[in-house]
Amino acid sequence: MAIHPTAVVDKTAQIDPSAEIGPYAIIGPEAVIGARTKVGAHTVVEHATLGADNVLHPGCFVGTPPQDLKYAGEKTRLVMGDKNVVRECVTMNRGTAQGGGVTRIGSGGLFMACCHVAHDCQVGNGVIIVNAVLLAGHIHIGDGAVLGGACAIHQYVNVGRFAMISGGSMVGKDILPFATAQGDRAVLRGLNLLGMRRGGFTREAMSAVKDAYKTLFLQDGGLEENVAKLKASNPCKEVQEWIAFIESAGKRGVMRPAVGTTVLEEAEA
């Protein structure tokens, strides 16, 4: 076990023998550090379970108390999967009793410098969160989503899998899977076809999603009416995923294109 002599380790912490703890790191109460995970200098980990092969760069704060006025010291946690890279000065708060008690981070994610993951967030696998992104509490981020630099997301928003948010966007509504969003008060801009291609989706699936986008947002009729059309006409499982996402949308509602939009933009290279 490689623990730097200047590190401070609480007696309740559990550290795998293959893990590495850097200079002046603090491994606080009830921390669990998995196999081959590396904790950088001046990083704090407490009330958190970290899986295998994670890399925490210097100055991270993982599992620290939620920034929620209702929090009164309840016993809550942060749980992280495997093979995440957490860059300098990232903050990840543990959950609250009101939000289920667990902030959850998946596996294979990249969390760039100075981003923030608040209490009770549920972040999927393979997510990329770029520098200075701010996630408020109770947010759900689907697998493979990409959040551009300095975007901010309102509490309780759901971001679908393989969605892409442009840098600097202010997000106040749920974003469909496979969609792109942009703007000071973000609106849908089209589809993340590049992300779908990298995610191994078929051409048929991408074509079906394109047709569904046009049906939902570029044809006459309200959202409920157009969802009913899709149910009857498009059996593609990715489109059915959209329907389920819309029908189970949270309190923030589903994001739509800007009023008057008549063009489907496709994010691909």
Secondary structure, 3 states (H helix, E strand, C coil): CEECCCCEECCCCEECCCCEECCCCEECCCCEECCCCEECCCCEECCEEECCCCEECCCCEEEECCCCCCCCCCCCEEEECCCCEECCCCEEECCCHHHCCEEEECCCCEECCCCEECCCCEECCCCEECCCCEECCCCEECCCCEECCCCEECCCCEECCCCEECCCCEECCEECCCEEEECCCCEEEEECHHHHHHCCCCHHHHHHHHHHHHHHHCCCCCHHHHHHHHHHHCCCHHHHHHHHHHHCCCCCCECCECCCCCCCEECCC
